[in-house]
Structures are given as structure tokens and as C-alpha cells.
Amino acid sequence: MDNYVSTQSVQVKEQNRFLARVYGWMAIALLISAATAFSTAYYARINYTFARSLFGMGYLVLVIAELALVWWLSASIRKISTFAATIGFLSYSVLNGITLASIFFVYRLDSIVSIFGISALMFGAMAVYGANTKQNIMSFGRYFSMALIGILIASLVNLFLRSSGLTWLISIGTVILFTGLTAYDSQKMLRVSQMAQNTDVFKKASIIGALELYLDFINIFLSLLRLFGRRD
């Protein structure tokens, strides 16, 4: 009986340690992105040449680099070291921070801060729901995937149409989708944590989990900003 209780205690500690890593890495990435975005925007305001390169072809290069880095992390996570996964994740947060600098040239600072706070509240509420609900949110995975593909296709089409109405609909759909994905990913991380061990496999899993939750938050934030952000 004592051995069983001891084993359970160890597993609970490993579970809590894994979840702490996931949300800890996510918080670190958000702080890095926020600091990078603000610093980049400040430097761009005082350096015209840098601003032109950043918001010209440089922006497209950064976006491609971000997509490539996410793909590489997801595809190679089993093969690469924990150190390489960590560097890749932190590098992504820096790159994303640079691209996010553009919002400081479009929206008012007070609007950015308030919507960031609203996004954090929404994210937190759905993360708590996903971790505590008895409903099996995992069964919705294929529907989330279909909705994500639909939004990506609509976004590509709107690059050519430049329809404000379609942009509005895409933003609403993105908020709904990634709010649901927050609950989905939170429940998924909770289930993974129930098997967690203090090994490199689970350390890397915590980084991928942090990346997924980071992307959920960023998409909620940017969509709410497009919907409700007050422009300069």
C-alpha cells in the first residue's frame, strides 16, 4: 500500500512538472515576443531604412521563416535534442515578435494592451475549462482540423479579393476556432501529463505543447485586434 501511494505521489509530481513546463515555456515565449515586437517597432520608428526593409520583402521572408521553423519543429521533434527544440522554439518567438511589430503602426497602444488582456482572460478561461471538463474534447479534433483548413483557404482567397466583409468573417471564425483549440490543446496536455516522466521525450513534448498553446493565444489576440482594435 505504501509503495502504491509513493508511486502515485511521484506520478503526480511528474504530471505537475510537465504542465509547469508547458505553460512556463508558453509564458516565456509570449514575453520574448512582446519585448521583441515593442523593441522592433521602436527601432523602426527611428530608422527609416530598417522600417522599409522590415515591412517590405523582409516581412515576407520572416513569415516564410516562421512557417518553416514551425514545420521543422513539428516534423523533427522526435529526432532532435531537447536543446535544439528549445532553441527552435525560442527563435520562433523572436521571429514572431519581429513580425508582430507591425501592429504598433496600425493600432493604438492602449487598444493593443486592453485586447491583449482580454485575450489572456479568454485563453485562461478556456484552458481551465479544457483541463477540468468531463467532456471528451479530443473527439472534436477532426472538426477543428477541417475548420482550420477552411479558414486558411478563405484567407488565401481574400489575399486577392481584399474584401473587408470576408476579413471580418475570417476574424470571427478564427476567434471561435482557436478558442475551441485552446480547450482542446489544454485537455490534450493534461492527458499527456498523466504519462509524464522526467525524460527528454516529455521535455520535448512540453515544448511542442507550449508552441501549440502559444499559437492558440496569438491567433485569438490578432483576430480580436482586427475586430475591435482602435487604429491610429
Buried (B, 14 or more C-beta within 10 A) or exposed (E): EEEEEEEEEEBEEBBEBBBEBBBEBBEBBBEBBBEBBBEBBEEBEEEEEBBEBBBEEBBEEBEEBBEEBBEBBEEEBEEBEBEBBBEBBBBBBBBBBBBBBBBBEEBEEEBBEBBBEBBBEBBEEBBEBBBEEEEEBEEBEEEBEEBBEEBEEBBEEBEEEEEEEBBEBBBBBBBBBBBBBBBBBBBBBBEBBEEBEEEEEBBBBBBBBBBBBBBBBBBBBBBBBBBEBEEE
